[in-house]
Amino acid sequence: MADKHIDEISGVETTGHEWDGIRELNNPMPRWWVWTFYATIVWAIGYTILYPAWPMVTQATKGVLNYSSRAELAGELDGARIAQGEILEKVSKVSLEEILADPQLAQYATAGGASAFRVNCVQCHGTGAAGGQGYPNLNDDDWLWGGDINAIYHTIAHGVRDRVDEDSRFSEMPAYADILQPEEVRQVAAYVVSLSGTPRDPAMVEPGMQIFADNCAACHGENAEGNREFGAPNLADAIWLKVNGEAEIARQVQQPRHGMMPAWSARLSNETVKQLAVYVHSLGGGE
């Protein structure tokens, strides 16, 4: 023990380690810290015995308590379904109009629809349902296929241009690149722009009006206010789904783009589709 080194200033024995003349003091850990450390070891051993802990080849050790967080979650979900069973059954059986007329059912359906919307619909329509270019804004009252509760339900349930669902909404604007001359396309675009704004060349509006009457009015209407029977949009307002500006309108006339919405009745329960319809209708644009 003669080779022990004691620090002259503190009087504490050093560990024997030295770096560039600096020695490490051999101060013991506080007793409370040591006992806490021992307690964590005991707790960890007890945990690995009682609960799932050690990963094996195909599964983890189950523990003597045979506890499973997944089973606990499944039990909680089953309990929630049982608790909601009565009101869900009522939502399933009554009409959409009856749901809107019943404050309790309407509140429940709106909350459930909002939850389903966040899971299934925000990817296209956005978290606030304001949409984006190519995806409709569900907060306004500009509806291609109708904004009453039953029309909204049908669109959600059967989708738009879903070729698997026989009841899907379907409309297709023809490509006029092979029907109209480029100058005629620019003229009809100028006319459409003039309905809600100012075209670049006002002289094109009058001939464009005639071209529109000959080729477009059958679907969009004589006043270009649209036709929900065909899903033809209103061109007389300033709300645009897929284009923005005169040049883009001309491109849409030449080679139109068509969107697609899946039929949710094949993916969700009828109760959930009803709740989605009630929620969308409640956003402010529902008629």
Secondary structure by P-SEA (a helix, b strand, c coil): cccccccccccccccccccccbbbbbccccaaaaaaaaaaaaaaaaaaacccccccccccccccccccaaaaaaaaaaaaaaaaaaaaaaaacccaaaaaacaaaaaaaaaaaaaaaaccccccccccccccccccccccccccccccaaaaaaaaacccccccccccbbbbbccccccccaaaaaaaaaaaaacccccccccaaaaaaaaaaacccccccccccccccccccccccccccccccaaaaaaaaabbbbbbbccccccccaaaaaaaaaaaaaccccc
